[in-house]
Amino acid sequence: MSWFKAHVTPPDFIRKPQPSMLQLLNKARWGEQNPVTGFGRVVSVALYGVLWPYGVILRYLTWVFENPSRLLVHFALAWLAHRTPYLGNVLDVVVAVIAIPIKWLISLL
């Protein structure tokens, strides 16, 4: 029975609530995975700063996809935005600007 329970119980990251953005910042700044001082701590905080907008966007999308009515409203607003003159072009530019750090990180790999 314990074997079955161990294989059926979901992992901790599913059962526990997600940490807030402030908790993630504190972990990037003062987390035990970083050295006390030096380059590792600087890189950790800098990476958090670059990836912060994506964390916010992904949390928003998670919130949208939790409820079908939110998803429907989201698609209706996106459709309306792209049907409005010039607003679709503005949104395309915003998405392109948001994609710049991702392209930069990929180029480093």
Biopython code that builds the backbone (N, CA, C, O; Angstrom):
import numpy as np
from Bio.PDB.StructureBuilder import StructureBuilder

atoms = [
    (1, "MET", "N", (0.820, -1.197, 0.000)),
    (1, "MET", "CA", (0.000, 0.000, 0.000)),
    (1, "MET", "C", (0.865, 1.263, 0.000)),
    (1, "MET", "O", (0.524, 2.244, -0.660)),
    (2, "SER", "N", (1.981, 1.244, 0.735)),
    (2, "SER", "CA", (2.843, 2.427, 0.766)),
    (2, "SER", "C", (3.487, 2.667, -0.605)),
    (2, "SER", "O", (3.708, 3.813, -0.997)),
    (3, "TRP", "N", (3.785, 1.584, -1.328)),
    (3, "TRP", "CA", (4.343, 1.747, -2.664)),
    (3, "TRP", "C", (3.339, 2.448, -3.573)),
    (3, "TRP", "O", (3.703, 3.343, -4.336)),
    (4, "PHE", "N", (2.071, 2.036, -3.486)),
    (4, "PHE", "CA", (1.022, 2.635, -4.309)),
    (4, "PHE", "C", (0.841, 4.114, -3.955)),
    (4, "PHE", "O", (0.723, 4.960, -4.841)),
    (5, "LYS", "N", (0.822, 4.416, -2.663)),
    (5, "LYS", "CA", (0.650, 5.805, -2.226)),
    (5, "LYS", "C", (1.825, 6.667, -2.678)),
    (5, "LYS", "O", (1.630, 7.821, -3.061)),
    (6, "ALA", "N", (3.036, 6.128, -2.640)),
    (6, "ALA", "CA", (4.215, 6.893, -3.057)),
    (6, "ALA", "C", (4.175, 7.199, -4.549)),
    (6, "ALA", "O", (4.691, 8.232, -4.975)),
    (7, "HIS", "N", (3.578, 6.331, -5.346)),
    (7, "HIS", "CA", (3.528, 6.546, -6.790)),
    (7, "HIS", "C", (2.301, 7.331, -7.233)),
    (7, "HIS", "O", (2.266, 7.835, -8.356)),
    (8, "VAL", "N", (1.309, 7.443, -6.384)),
    (8, "VAL", "CA", (0.087, 8.170, -6.748)),
    (8, "VAL", "C", (0.111, 9.597, -6.213)),
    (8, "VAL", "O", (-0.515, 10.480, -6.799)),
    (9, "THR", "N", (0.814, 9.840, -5.126)),
    (9, "THR", "CA", (0.856, 11.175, -4.538)),
    (9, "THR", "C", (1.604, 12.127, -5.471)),
    (9, "THR", "O", (2.722, 11.832, -5.893)),
    (10, "PRO", "N", (0.985, 13.280, -5.795)),
    (10, "PRO", "CA", (1.677, 14.227, -6.691)),
    (10, "PRO", "C", (2.893, 14.841, -6.015)),
    (10, "PRO", "O", (2.958, 14.893, -4.787)),
    (11, "PRO", "N", (3.861, 15.308, -6.805)),
    (11, "PRO", "CA", (5.065, 15.910, -6.221)),
    (11, "PRO", "C", (4.749, 17.209, -5.485)),
    (11, "PRO", "O", (3.659, 17.765, -5.620)),
    (12, "ASP", "N", (5.717, 17.681, -4.706)),
    (12, "ASP", "CA", (5.509, 18.864, -3.867)),
    (12, "ASP", "C", (5.181, 20.109, -4.672)),
    (12, "ASP", "O", (4.372, 20.927, -4.232)),
    (13, "PHE", "N", (5.792, 20.273, -5.846)),
    (13, "PHE", "CA", (5.550, 21.508, -6.579)),
    (13, "PHE", "C", (4.116, 21.591, -7.113)),
    (13, "PHE", "O", (3.667, 22.672, -7.494)),
    (14, "ILE", "N", (3.401, 20.478, -7.146)),
    (14, "ILE", "CA", (1.991, 20.503, -7.539)),
    (14, "ILE", "C", (1.107, 20.699, -6.312)),
    (14, "ILE", "O", (0.117, 21.429, -6.372)),
    (15, "ARG", "N", (1.455, 20.053, -5.197)),
    (15, "ARG", "CA", (0.614, 20.131, -4.001)),
    (15, "ARG", "C", (0.733, 21.456, -3.270)),
    (15, "ARG", "O", (-0.251, 21.948, -2.719)),
    (16, "LYS", "N", (1.929, 22.042, -3.258)),
    (16, "LYS", "CA", (2.146, 23.282, -2.516)),
    (16, "LYS", "C", (1.859, 24.483, -3.411)),
    (16, "LYS", "O", (2.040, 24.402, -4.626)),
    (17, "PRO", "N", (1.415, 25.595, -2.829)),
    (17, "PRO", "CA", (1.182, 26.782, -3.661)),
    (17, "PRO", "C", (2.486, 27.350, -4.207)),
    (17, "PRO", "O", (3.554, 27.161, -3.626)),
    (18, "GLN", "N", (2.380, 28.043, -5.328)),
    (18, "GLN", "CA", (3.551, 28.646, -5.954)),
    (18, "GLN", "C", (4.087, 29.779, -5.083)),
    (18, "GLN", "O", (3.295, 30.493, -4.469)),
    (19, "PRO", "N", (5.399, 29.966, -5.010)),
    (19, "PRO", "CA", (5.946, 31.098, -4.249)),
    (19, "PRO", "C", (5.636, 32.411, -4.953)),
    (19, "PRO", "O", (5.500, 32.454, -6.176)),
    (20, "SER", "N", (5.525, 33.473, -4.177)),
    (20, "SER", "CA", (5.248, 34.784, -4.753)),
    (20, "SER", "C", (6.494, 35.302, -5.472)),
    (20, "SER", "O", (7.587, 34.756, -5.323)),
    (21, "MET", "N", (6.305, 36.363, -6.249)),
    (21, "MET", "CA", (7.440, 36.951, -6.959)),
    (21, "MET", "C", (8.448, 37.527, -5.963)),
    (21, "MET", "O", (9.652, 37.492, -6.219)),
    (22, "LEU", "N", (7.976, 38.052, -4.841)),
    (22, "LEU", "CA", (8.878, 38.571, -3.815)),
    (22, "LEU", "C", (9.694, 37.440, -3.183)),
    (22, "LEU", "O", (10.886, 37.605, -2.922)),
    (23, "GLN", "N", (9.058, 36.304, -2.938)),
    (23, "GLN", "CA", (9.793, 35.170, -2.393)),
    (23, "GLN", "C", (10.858, 34.676, -3.383)),
    (23, "GLN", "O", (11.952, 34.280, -2.980)),
    (24, "LEU", "N", (10.530, 34.704, -4.670)),
    (24, "LEU", "CA", (11.516, 34.303, -5.670)),
    (24, "LEU", "C", (12.688, 35.278, -5.716)),
    (24, "LEU", "O", (13.836, 34.862, -5.873)),
    (25, "LEU", "N", (12.402, 36.590, -5.578)),
    (25, "LEU", "CA", (13.475, 37.576, -5.542)),
    (25, "LEU", "C", (14.373, 37.349, -4.331)),
    (25, "LEU", "O", (15.597, 37.394, -4.446)),
    (26, "ASN", "N", (13.767, 37.105, -3.171)),
    (26, "ASN", "CA", (14.570, 36.856, -1.971)),
    (26, "ASN", "C", (15.411, 35.595, -2.110)),
    (26, "ASN", "O", (16.539, 35.538, -1.620)),
    (27, "LYS", "N", (14.857, 34.577, -2.782)),
    (27, "LYS", "CA", (15.648, 33.365, -2.987)),
    (27, "LYS", "C", (16.804, 33.638, -3.948)),
    (27, "LYS", "O", (17.896, 33.097, -3.771)),
    (28, "ALA", "N", (16.573, 34.476, -4.969)),
    (28, "ALA", "CA", (17.656, 34.820, -5.901)),
    (28, "ALA", "C", (18.737, 35.632, -5.196)),
    (28, "ALA", "O", (19.926, 35.468, -5.471)),
    (29, "ARG", "N", (18.317, 36.507, -4.288)),
    (29, "ARG", "CA", (19.293, 37.367, -3.611)),
    (29, "ARG", "C", (20.000, 36.661, -2.466)),
    (29, "ARG", "O", (21.219, 36.763, -2.330)),
    (30, "TRP", "N", (19.253, 35.953, -1.650)),
    (30, "TRP", "CA", (19.823, 35.407, -0.413)),
    (30, "TRP", "C", (19.722, 33.891, -0.312)),
    (30, "TRP", "O", (19.918, 33.334, 0.768)),
    (31, "GLY", "N", (19.420, 33.215, -1.414)),
    (31, "GLY", "CA", (19.221, 31.770, -1.373)),
    (31, "GLY", "C", (20.476, 31.002, -1.005)),
    (31, "GLY", "O", (21.596, 31.453, -1.244)),
    (32, "GLU", "N", (20.268, 29.843, -0.424)),
    (32, "GLU", "CA", (21.386, 29.005, 0.010)),
    (32, "GLU", "C", (22.165, 28.436, -1.173)),
    (32, "GLU", "O", (23.300, 27.988, -1.010)),
    (33, "GLN", "N", (21.564, 28.452, -2.361)),
    (33, "GLN", "CA", (22.258, 27.899, -3.519)),
    (33, "GLN", "C", (23.364, 28.823, -4.014)),
    (33, "GLN", "O", (24.206, 28.403, -4.808)),
    (34, "ASN", "N", (23.376, 30.083, -3.557)),
    (34, "ASN", "CA", (24.368, 31.060, -4.001)),
    (34, "ASN", "C", (25.505, 31.168, -2.999)),
    (34, "ASN", "O", (25.316, 30.925, -1.807)),
    (35, "PRO", "N", (26.688, 31.534, -3.485)),
    (35, "PRO", "CA", (27.766, 31.839, -2.534)),
    (35, "PRO", "C", (27.443, 33.124, -1.776)),
    (35, "PRO", "O", (26.578, 33.895, -2.192)),
    (36, "VAL", "N", (28.128, 33.347, -0.683)),
    (36, "VAL", "CA", (27.851, 34.509, 0.156)),
    (36, "VAL", "C", (28.104, 35.807, -0.602)),
    (36, "VAL", "O", (27.305, 36.738, -0.506)),
    (37, "THR", "N", (29.175, 35.883, -1.336)),
    (37, "THR", "CA", (29.482, 37.058, -2.150)),
    (37, "THR", "C", (30.050, 36.591, -3.475)),
    (37, "THR", "O", (30.403, 35.422, -3.632)),
    (38, "GLY", "N", (30.134, 37.491, -4.410)),
    (38, "GLY", "CA", (30.830, 37.179, -5.643)),
    (38, "GLY", "C", (29.939, 37.096, -6.857)),
    (38, "GLY", "O", (28.784, 37.521, -6.854)),
    (39, "PHE", "N", (30.524, 36.528, -7.899)),
    (39, "PHE", "CA", (29.915, 36.489, -9.213)),
    (39, "PHE", "C", (28.622, 35.679, -9.237)),
    (39, "PHE", "O", (27.670, 36.060, -9.918)),
    (40, "GLY", "N", (28.574, 34.577, -8.511)),
    (40, "GLY", "CA", (27.381, 33.728, -8.499)),
    (40, "GLY", "C", (26.150, 34.451, -8.009)),
    (40, "GLY", "O", (25.067, 34.288, -8.571)),
    (41, "ARG", "N", (26.302, 35.246, -6.971)),
    (41, "ARG", "CA", (25.165, 36.008, -6.444)),
    (41, "ARG", "C", (24.726, 37.079, -7.438)),
    (41, "ARG", "O", (23.530, 37.302, -7.625)),
    (42, "VAL", "N", (25.694, 37.743, -8.076)),
    (42, "VAL", "CA", (25.370, 38.782, -9.062)),
    (42, "VAL", "C", (24.628, 38.180, -10.247)),
    (42, "VAL", "O", (23.644, 38.752, -10.718)),
    (43, "VAL", "N", (25.088, 37.036, -10.731)),
    (43, "VAL", "CA", (24.432, 36.376, -11.854)),
    (43, "VAL", "C", (23.022, 35.943, -11.475)),
    (43, "VAL", "O", (22.105, 36.066, -12.286)),
    (44, "SER", "N", (22.834, 35.445, -10.273)),
    (44, "SER", "CA", (21.518, 35.001, -9.831)),
    (44, "SER", "C", (20.523, 36.152, -9.813)),
    (44, "SER", "O", (19.399, 36.007, -10.294)),
    (45, "VAL", "N", (20.922, 37.283, -9.267)),
    (45, "VAL", "CA", (20.027, 38.439, -9.202)),
    (45, "VAL", "C", (19.784, 39.003, -10.604)),
    (45, "VAL", "O", (18.662, 39.396, -10.923)),
    (46, "ALA", "N", (20.823, 39.048, -11.443)),
    (46, "ALA", "CA", (20.670, 39.568, -12.801)),
    (46, "ALA", "C", (19.736, 38.681, -13.620)),
    (46, "ALA", "O", (18.900, 39.184, -14.369)),
    (47, "LEU", "N", (19.875, 37.373, -13.481)),
    (47, "LEU", "CA", (18.998, 36.463, -14.202)),
    (47, "LEU", "C", (17.560, 36.617, -13.740)),
    (47, "LEU", "O", (16.638, 36.562, -14.554)),
    (48, "TYR", "N", (17.359, 36.809, -12.447)),
    (48, "TYR", "CA", (16.005, 37.056, -11.950)),
    (48, "TYR", "C", (15.446, 38.325, -12.580)),
    (48, "TYR", "O", (14.280, 38.355, -12.974)),
    (49, "GLY", "N", (16.258, 39.369, -12.680)),
    (49, "GLY", "CA", (15.794, 40.622, -13.266)),
    (49, "GLY", "C", (15.417, 40.464, -14.730)),
    (49, "GLY", "O", (14.449, 41.070, -15.189)),
    (50, "VAL", "N", (16.176, 39.654, -15.470)),
    (50, "VAL", "CA", (15.880, 39.446, -16.886)),
    (50, "VAL", "C", (14.632, 38.579, -17.047)),
    (50, "VAL", "O", (13.815, 38.824, -17.934)),
    (51, "LEU", "N", (14.484, 37.576, -16.200)),
    (51, "LEU", "CA", (13.376, 36.625, -16.356)),
    (51, "LEU", "C", (12.104, 37.021, -15.610)),
    (51, "LEU", "O", (11.083, 36.348, -15.751)),
    (52, "TRP", "N", (12.140, 38.091, -14.824)),
    (52, "TRP", "CA", (10.979, 38.501, -14.048)),
    (52, "TRP", "C", (9.743, 38.760, -14.912)),
    (52, "TRP", "O", (8.665, 38.278, -14.564)),
    (53, "PRO", "N", (9.849, 39.497, -16.022)),
    (53, "PRO", "CA", (8.638, 39.724, -16.825)),
    (53, "PRO", "C", (8.007, 38.431, -17.327)),
    (53, "PRO", "O", (6.783, 38.332, -17.424)),
    (54, "TYR", "N", (8.832, 37.445, -17.644)),
    (54, "TYR", "CA", (8.290, 36.181, -18.128)),
    (54, "TYR", "C", (7.574, 35.427, -17.006)),
    (54, "TYR", "O", (6.561, 34.770, -17.245)),
    (55, "GLY", "N", (8.093, 35.522, -15.802)),
    (55, "GLY", "CA", (7.407, 34.907, -14.664)),
    (55, "GLY", "C", (6.039, 35.522, -14.454)),
    (55, "GLY", "O", (5.068, 34.816, -14.181)),
    (56, "VAL", "N", (5.962, 36.831, -14.580)),
    (56, "VAL", "CA", (4.672, 37.518, -14.418)),
    (56, "VAL", "C", (3.713, 37.098, -15.523)),
    (56, "VAL", "O", (2.545, 36.816, -15.256)),
    (57, "ILE", "N", (4.196, 37.054, -16.763)),
    (57, "ILE", "CA", (3.332, 36.677, -17.891)),
    (57, "ILE", "C", (2.850, 35.238, -17.743)),
    (57, "ILE", "O", (1.675, 34.952, -17.972)),
    (58, "LEU", "N", (3.745, 34.334, -17.363)),
    (58, "LEU", "CA", (3.346, 32.931, -17.224)),
    (58, "LEU", "C", (2.381, 32.732, -16.061)),
    (58, "LEU", "O", (1.482, 31.895, -16.145)),
    (59, "ARG", "N", (2.552, 33.482, -14.984)),
    (59, "ARG", "CA", (1.591, 33.385, -13.881)),
    (59, "ARG", "C", (0.227, 33.911, -14.298)),
    (59, "ARG", "O", (-0.805, 33.365, -13.906)),
    (60, "TYR", "N", (0.225, 34.985, -15.103)),
    (60, "TYR", "CA", (-1.039, 35.505, -15.613)),
    (60, "TYR", "C", (-1.713, 34.460, -16.502)),
    (60, "TYR", "O", (-2.916, 34.231, -16.382)),
    (61, "LEU", "N", (-0.946, 33.823, -17.394)),
    (61, "LEU", "CA", (-1.530, 32.807, -18.265)),
    (61, "LEU", "C", (-2.031, 31.605, -17.474)),
    (61, "LEU", "O", (-3.061, 31.022, -17.813)),
    (62, "THR", "N", (-1.315, 31.238, -16.435)),
    (62, "THR", "CA", (-1.794, 30.154, -15.570)),
    (62, "THR", "C", (-3.118, 30.524, -14.936)),
    (62, "THR", "O", (-4.030, 29.701, -14.862)),
    (63, "TRP", "N", (-3.226, 31.766, -14.476)),
    (63, "TRP", "CA", (-4.463, 32.245, -13.874)),
    (63, "TRP", "C", (-5.592, 32.234, -14.901)),
    (63, "TRP", "O", (-6.723, 31.878, -14.571)),
    (64, "VAL", "N", (-5.295, 32.623, -16.147)),
    (64, "VAL", "CA", (-6.312, 32.653, -17.197)),
    (64, "VAL", "C", (-6.800, 31.246, -17.510)),
    (64, "VAL", "O", (-8.003, 31.025, -17.651)),
    (65, "PHE", "N", (-5.873, 30.285, -17.621)),
    (65, "PHE", "CA", (-6.254, 28.933, -18.029)),
    (65, "PHE", "C", (-6.893, 28.120, -16.906)),
    (65, "PHE", "O", (-7.393, 27.024, -17.158)),
    (66, "GLU", "N", (-6.888, 28.629, -15.677)),
    (66, "GLU", "CA", (-7.531, 27.893, -14.576)),
    (66, "GLU", "C", (-9.043, 27.855, -14.723)),
    (66, "GLU", "O", (-9.686, 26.916, -14.255)),
    (67, "ASN", "N", (-9.615, 28.862, -15.366)),
    (67, "ASN", "CA", (-11.060, 28.980, -15.441)),
    (67, "ASN", "C", (-11.460, 29.197, -16.903)),
    (67, "ASN", "O", (-10.953, 30.119, -17.541)),
    (68, "PRO", "N", (-12.348, 28.378, -17.441)),
    (68, "PRO", "CA", (-12.721, 28.532, -18.854)),
    (68, "PRO", "C", (-13.339, 29.894, -19.180)),
    (68, "PRO", "O", (-13.142, 30.406, -20.282)),
    (69, "SER", "N", (-14.076, 30.484, -18.251)),
    (69, "SER", "CA", (-14.675, 31.787, -18.547)),
    (69, "SER", "C", (-13.598, 32.860, -18.679)),
    (69, "SER", "O", (-13.729, 33.750, -19.519)),
    (70, "ARG", "N", (-12.533, 32.801, -17.871)),
    (70, "ARG", "CA", (-11.426, 33.739, -18.028)),
    (70, "ARG", "C", (-10.757, 33.558, -19.382)),
    (70, "ARG", "O", (-10.375, 34.530, -20.034)),
    (71, "LEU", "N", (-10.619, 32.306, -19.797)),
    (71, "LEU", "CA", (-9.993, 32.018, -21.082)),
    (71, "LEU", "C", (-10.835, 32.588, -22.222)),
    (71, "LEU", "O", (-10.293, 33.154, -23.171)),
    (72, "LEU", "N", (-12.140, 32.443, -22.132)),
    (72, "LEU", "CA", (-13.029, 32.970, -23.154)),
    (72, "LEU", "C", (-12.928, 34.496, -23.229)),
    (72, "LEU", "O", (-12.845, 35.055, -24.323)),
    (73, "VAL", "N", (-12.936, 35.168, -22.084)),
    (73, "VAL", "CA", (-12.809, 36.624, -22.055)),
    (73, "VAL", "C", (-11.447, 37.040, -22.618)),
    (73, "VAL", "O", (-11.354, 38.018, -23.360)),
    (74, "HIS", "N", (-10.403, 36.308, -22.271)),
    (74, "HIS", "CA", (-9.059, 36.621, -22.770)),
    (74, "HIS", "C", (-9.005, 36.532, -24.293)),
    (74, "HIS", "O", (-8.461, 37.424, -24.943)),
    (75, "PHE", "N", (-9.563, 35.467, -24.866)),
    (75, "PHE", "CA", (-9.561, 35.323, -26.317)),
    (75, "PHE", "C", (-10.418, 36.395, -26.984)),
    (75, "PHE", "O", (-10.065, 36.893, -28.053)),
    (76, "ALA", "N", (-11.543, 36.753, -26.361)),
    (76, "ALA", "CA", (-12.393, 37.808, -26.923)),
    (76, "ALA", "C", (-11.657, 39.147, -26.925)),
    (76, "ALA", "O", (-11.720, 39.884, -27.909)),
    (77, "LEU", "N", (-10.962, 39.469, -25.836)),
    (77, "LEU", "CA", (-10.210, 40.726, -25.781)),
    (77, "LEU", "C", (-9.037, 40.724, -26.761)),
    (77, "LEU", "O", (-8.745, 41.751, -27.374)),
    (78, "ALA", "N", (-8.371, 39.595, -26.913)),
    (78, "ALA", "CA", (-7.263, 39.505, -27.866)),
    (78, "ALA", "C", (-7.781, 39.660, -29.296)),
    (78, "ALA", "O", (-7.158, 40.338, -30.112)),
    (79, "TRP", "N", (-8.912, 39.036, -29.597)),
    (79, "TRP", "CA", (-9.500, 39.167, -30.919)),
    (79, "TRP", "C", (-9.892, 40.612, -31.181)),
    (79, "TRP", "O", (-9.640, 41.138, -32.265)),
    (80, "LEU", "N", (-10.507, 41.258, -30.195)),
    (80, "LEU", "CA", (-10.917, 42.655, -30.340)),
    (80, "LEU", "C", (-9.702, 43.566, -30.510)),
    (80, "LEU", "O", (-9.741, 44.509, -31.301)),
    (81, "ALA", "N", (-8.632, 43.293, -29.780)),
    (81, "ALA", "CA", (-7.422, 44.112, -29.891)),
    (81, "ALA", "C", (-6.814, 44.013, -31.283)),
    (81, "ALA", "O", (-6.338, 45.008, -31.829)),
    (82, "HIS", "N", (-6.829, 42.817, -31.857)),
    (82, "HIS", "CA", (-6.258, 42.668, -33.198)),
    (82, "HIS", "C", (-7.187, 43.196, -34.287)),
    (82, "HIS", "O", (-6.734, 43.467, -35.398)),
    (83, "ARG", "N", (-8.458, 43.344, -33.995)),
    (83, "ARG", "CA", (-9.392, 43.933, -34.955)),
    (83, "ARG", "C", (-9.379, 45.456, -34.900)),
    (83, "ARG", "O", (-9.825, 46.111, -35.842)),
    (84, "THR", "N", (-8.876, 46.024, -33.815)),
    (84, "THR", "CA", (-8.804, 47.472, -33.678)),
    (84, "THR", "C", (-7.612, 47.987, -34.488)),
    (84, "THR", "O", (-6.514, 47.438, -34.391)),
    (85, "PRO", "N", (-7.826, 49.049, -35.293)),
    (85, "PRO", "CA", (-6.703, 49.563, -36.098)),
    (85, "PRO", "C", (-5.543, 50.021, -35.217)),
    (85, "PRO", "O", (-5.736, 50.680, -34.195)),
    (86, "TYR", "N", (-4.351, 49.658, -35.637)),
    (86, "TYR", "CA", (-3.071, 50.030, -35.021)),
    (86, "TYR", "C", (-2.809, 49.351, -33.673)),
    (86, "TYR", "O", (-1.646, 49.200, -33.299)),
    (87, "LEU", "N", (-3.820, 48.943, -32.945)),
    (87, "LEU", "CA", (-3.576, 48.309, -31.656)),
    (87, "LEU", "C", (-2.893, 46.954, -31.832)),
    (87, "LEU", "O", (-2.043, 46.571, -31.028)),
    (88, "GLY", "N", (-3.267, 46.236, -32.882)),
    (88, "GLY", "CA", (-2.606, 44.967, -33.170)),
    (88, "GLY", "C", (-1.127, 45.151, -33.460)),
    (88, "GLY", "O", (-0.302, 44.337, -33.045)),
    (89, "ASN", "N", (-0.787, 46.231, -34.179)),
    (89, "ASN", "CA", (0.625, 46.513, -34.463)),
    (89, "ASN", "C", (1.372, 46.866, -33.188)),
    (89, "ASN", "O", (2.518, 46.455, -33.008)),
    (90, "VAL", "N", (0.741, 47.618, -32.306)),
    (90, "VAL", "CA", (1.376, 47.978, -31.036)),
    (90, "VAL", "C", (1.625, 46.722, -30.208)),
    (90, "VAL", "O", (2.692, 46.572, -29.614)),
    (91, "LEU", "N", (0.655, 45.827, -30.166)),
    (91, "LEU", "CA", (0.832, 44.580, -29.413)),
    (91, "LEU", "C", (1.946, 43.721, -30.016)),
    (91, "LEU", "O", (2.693, 43.073, -29.283)),
    (92, "ASP", "N", (2.061, 43.713, -31.338)),
    (92, "ASP", "CA", (3.148, 42.966, -31.976)),
    (92, "ASP", "C", (4.512, 43.525, -31.572)),
    (92, "ASP", "O", (5.451, 42.761, -31.346)),
    (93, "VAL", "N", (4.627, 44.842, -31.481)),
    (93, "VAL", "CA", (5.889, 45.462, -31.062)),
    (93, "VAL", "C", (6.191, 45.126, -29.611)),
    (93, "VAL", "O", (7.338, 44.841, -29.268)),
    (94, "VAL", "N", (5.167, 45.157, -28.749)),
    (94, "VAL", "CA", (5.371, 44.830, -27.331)),
    (94, "VAL", "C", (5.863, 43.393, -27.187)),
    (94, "VAL", "O", (6.778, 43.125, -26.407)),
    (95, "VAL", "N", (5.269, 42.478, -27.925)),
    (95, "VAL", "CA", (5.696, 41.077, -27.859)),
    (95, "VAL", "C", (7.124, 40.935, -28.373)),
    (95, "VAL", "O", (7.907, 40.167, -27.815)),
    (96, "ALA", "N", (7.472, 41.671, -29.435)),
    (96, "ALA", "CA", (8.835, 41.601, -29.967)),
    (96, "ALA", "C", (9.849, 42.131, -28.958)),
    (96, "ALA", "O", (10.941, 41.576, -28.833)),
    (97, "VAL", "N", (9.507, 43.190, -28.242)),
    (97, "VAL", "CA", (10.408, 43.747, -27.225)),
    (97, "VAL", "C", (10.564, 42.776, -26.067)),
    (97, "VAL", "O", (11.660, 42.623, -25.528)),
    (98, "ILE", "N", (9.484, 42.122, -25.683)),
    (98, "ILE", "CA", (9.560, 41.150, -24.595)),
    (98, "ILE", "C", (10.421, 39.952, -25.004)),
    (98, "ILE", "O", (11.061, 39.333, -24.154)),
    (99, "ALA", "N", (10.440, 39.624, -26.291)),
    (99, "ALA", "CA", (11.201, 38.460, -26.763)),
    (99, "ALA", "C", (12.701, 38.727, -26.857)),
    (99, "ALA", "O", (13.476, 37.778, -26.980)),
    (100, "ILE", "N", (13.134, 39.975, -26.802)),
    (100, "ILE", "CA", (14.557, 40.293, -26.953)),
    (100, "ILE", "C", (15.427, 39.605, -25.903)),
    (100, "ILE", "O", (16.425, 38.990, -26.278)),
    (101, "PRO", "N", (15.103, 39.672, -24.599)),
    (101, "PRO", "CA", (15.972, 38.982, -23.626)),
    (101, "PRO", "C", (16.020, 37.465, -23.816)),
    (101, "PRO", "O", (17.049, 36.843, -23.553)),
    (102, "ILE", "N", (14.922, 36.868, -24.270)),
    (102, "ILE", "CA", (14.934, 35.423, -24.509)),
    (102, "ILE", "C", (15.899, 35.094, -25.645)),
    (102, "ILE", "O", (16.669, 34.138, -25.552)),
    (103, "LYS", "N", (15.856, 35.888, -26.717)),
    (103, "LYS", "CA", (16.783, 35.658, -27.822)),
    (103, "LYS", "C", (18.227, 35.847, -27.358)),
    (103, "LYS", "O", (19.121, 35.116, -27.786)),
    (104, "TRP", "N", (18.448, 36.818, -26.492)),
    (104, "TRP", "CA", (19.786, 37.063, -25.967)),
    (104, "TRP", "C", (20.272, 35.876, -25.138)),
    (104, "TRP", "O", (21.417, 35.447, -25.275)),
    (105, "LEU", "N", (19.396, 35.344, -24.274)),
    (105, "LEU", "CA", (19.779, 34.189, -23.459)),
    (105, "LEU", "C", (20.058, 32.969, -24.327)),
    (105, "LEU", "O", (20.991, 32.213, -24.059)),
    (106, "ILE", "N", (19.254, 32.778, -25.363)),
    (106, "ILE", "CA", (19.472, 31.636, -26.254)),
    (106, "ILE", "C", (20.784, 31.785, -26.999)),
    (106, "ILE", "O", (21.486, 30.800, -27.229)),
    (107, "SER", "N", (21.125, 33.025, -27.383)),
    (107, "SER", "CA", (22.385, 33.225, -28.093)),
    (107, "SER", "C", (23.592, 32.945, -27.209)),
    (107, "SER", "O", (24.662, 32.604, -27.712)),
    (108, "LEU", "N", (23.431, 33.088, -25.880)),
    (108, "LEU", "CA", (24.530, 32.778, -24.968)),
    (108, "LEU", "C", (24.795, 31.288, -24.879)),
    (108, "LEU", "O", (25.920, 30.865, -24.612)),
    (109, "LEU", "N", (23.763, 30.494, -25.102)),
    (109, "LEU", "CA", (23.925, 29.043, -25.031)),
    (109, "LEU", "C", (24.636, 28.562, -26.257)),
    (109, "LEU", "O", (24.876, 27.363, -26.402)),
]
sb = StructureBuilder()
sb.init_structure("model")
sb.init_model(0)
sb.init_chain("A")
sb.init_seg("    ")
for serial, (resi, resn, name, xyz) in enumerate(atoms, 1):
    if name == "N":
        sb.init_residue(resn, " ", resi, " ")
    sb.init_atom(name, np.array(xyz, "f"), 0.0, 1.0, " ", f" {name:<3s}", serial, name[0])
structure = sb.get_structure()
